[in-house]
Amino acid sequence: MDDEEFERIMMKSAIIAMVTGVIIAGYLVWMMSHESYSALYIYPDSYSNYVKPGDVVTFRYGVKSYEIHETQYFLKIYLGNKLIKVKKFKLRPGDTWEENESVKLPKDIKFPTKVMLVLTANNRTYEVHFWLKGKPQ
């Protein structure tokens, strides 16, 4: 093999590598632009962690849709291990659902207790929570 033939092979290899790289990069950019997910959040300044049995705990939560299509959501709210509310709603891409929620604590509650929100959409599950602690007496 002479130098000229070697250069031709190297040039073809470089062109094939560049074209392959551009195709892969284009595919990855396309996939990232079609990523689909949702965001579930609780406003941290919307609730108090220190409470007494029998108190009503109020907090604000939200769901932001980054899904590609209109999506059906199922939200479950738990106090400890006990399911206390179930909600169902739909959001279009880019829409946000925000709401205040109130939970009355039972008189026999044990602290610390977790308040947990579990959101299901498109076979994916999202969870956020905060802890309730007994108010110092």
C-alpha positions as CSV (number, residue, x, y, z in Angstrom):
1,M,0.0,0.0,0.0
2,D,1.5,3.3,-1.0
3,D,1.0,6.7,0.8
4,E,-1.6,7.9,-1.6
5,E,-3.9,4.9,-1.1
6,F,-3.4,5.2,2.7
7,E,-4.4,8.9,2.6
8,R,-7.6,8.0,0.6
9,I,-8.5,5.3,3.2
10,M,-7.9,7.7,6.1
11,M,-10.0,10.5,4.4
12,K,-12.9,8.1,3.8
13,S,-12.7,6.9,7.4
14,A,-12.7,10.4,8.7
15,I,-15.7,11.4,6.6
16,I,-17.6,8.2,7.7
17,A,-16.8,9.0,11.4
18,M,-18.0,12.6,11.0
19,V,-21.2,11.7,9.3
20,T,-21.9,9.0,11.9
21,G,-21.2,11.6,14.7
22,V,-23.6,14.1,13.2
23,I,-26.3,11.5,12.8
24,I,-25.9,10.4,16.5
25,A,-25.8,14.0,17.8
26,G,-28.9,14.8,15.8
27,Y,-30.7,11.8,17.1
28,L,-29.8,12.7,20.7
29,V,-31.0,16.3,20.3
30,W,-34.2,15.1,18.8
31,M,-34.8,12.6,21.7
32,M,-34.1,15.3,24.3
33,S,-36.6,17.7,22.7
34,H,-39.2,14.9,23.0
35,E,-38.5,14.1,26.6
36,S,-41.7,13.7,28.6
37,Y,-42.1,14.1,32.3
38,S,-44.0,15.9,35.1
39,A,-42.9,17.8,38.2
40,L,-44.5,17.4,41.6
41,Y,-43.6,19.9,44.3
42,I,-44.7,21.3,47.7
43,Y,-44.0,24.9,48.6
44,P,-41.8,24.6,51.7
45,D,-43.0,27.8,53.3
46,S,-46.7,26.7,53.0
47,Y,-46.8,24.5,56.1
48,S,-45.5,24.2,59.6
49,N,-43.6,21.1,60.7
50,Y,-44.4,21.5,64.4
51,V,-48.0,20.7,65.2
52,K,-50.3,19.2,67.9
53,P,-52.7,16.3,67.6
54,G,-56.1,17.6,66.3
55,D,-54.5,20.5,64.4
56,V,-55.3,21.1,60.8
57,V,-52.2,21.1,58.6
58,T,-52.4,23.2,55.4
59,F,-49.9,23.1,52.6
60,R,-49.7,24.2,48.9
61,Y,-48.6,21.7,46.2
62,G,-48.3,21.8,42.5
63,V,-47.9,19.7,39.4
64,K,-46.3,21.0,36.2
65,S,-46.7,19.0,33.0
66,Y,-43.8,18.6,30.6
67,E,-45.6,15.8,28.9
68,I,-46.0,15.7,25.1
69,H,-49.7,15.1,25.1
70,E,-52.6,15.9,27.5
71,T,-52.1,13.7,30.5
72,Q,-54.4,12.1,33.1
73,Y,-53.0,12.4,36.7
74,F,-53.8,10.5,39.8
75,L,-52.7,12.0,43.1
76,K,-52.8,10.2,46.4
77,I,-52.2,12.0,49.7
78,Y,-51.1,10.0,52.7
79,L,-50.8,10.8,56.4
80,G,-48.3,8.3,57.6
81,N,-49.3,5.0,56.0
82,K,-53.0,6.0,55.8
83,L,-54.4,7.1,52.4
84,I,-56.5,10.2,53.2
85,K,-57.4,11.7,49.7
86,V,-57.4,10.7,46.1
87,K,-57.6,13.2,43.2
88,K,-57.8,12.9,39.5
89,F,-57.2,15.6,36.9
90,K,-55.9,16.3,33.4
91,L,-53.2,18.7,32.2
92,R,-52.2,19.8,28.8
93,P,-48.5,20.2,28.0
94,G,-47.0,23.2,29.8
95,D,-50.0,23.5,32.2
96,T,-49.7,23.8,36.0
97,W,-52.1,22.6,38.7
98,E,-51.6,24.2,42.1
99,E,-53.8,23.8,45.1
100,N,-54.0,24.3,48.8
101,E,-54.7,21.2,50.8
102,S,-55.7,20.7,54.4
103,V,-55.4,17.6,56.6
104,K,-56.9,17.3,60.0
105,L,-54.6,15.4,62.3
106,P,-56.2,12.7,64.5
107,K,-56.0,13.0,68.3
108,D,-54.0,9.8,68.6
109,I,-51.4,10.7,66.0
110,K,-47.8,9.7,66.8
111,F,-44.9,11.9,65.8
112,P,-42.9,12.2,63.6
113,T,-45.4,11.5,60.8
114,K,-44.9,11.9,57.1
115,V,-47.3,13.7,54.8
116,M,-46.7,12.2,51.4
117,L,-48.0,13.0,47.9
118,V,-47.8,10.3,45.3
119,L,-48.5,11.3,41.7
120,T,-49.0,8.7,38.9
121,A,-49.0,9.7,35.2
122,N,-48.1,7.7,32.0
123,N,-46.9,4.7,34.0
124,R,-44.5,6.9,36.0
125,T,-44.7,7.7,39.7
126,Y,-43.5,10.9,41.5
127,E,-43.4,11.4,45.2
128,V,-42.8,14.4,47.6
129,H,-43.2,14.5,51.3
130,F,-42.6,16.5,54.5
131,W,-42.5,15.5,58.1
132,L,-44.7,16.6,61.0
133,K,-43.2,16.8,64.4
134,G,-44.8,17.3,67.8
135,K,-45.0,21.0,68.8
136,P,-42.9,21.6,72.0
137,Q,-45.1,22.3,75.0
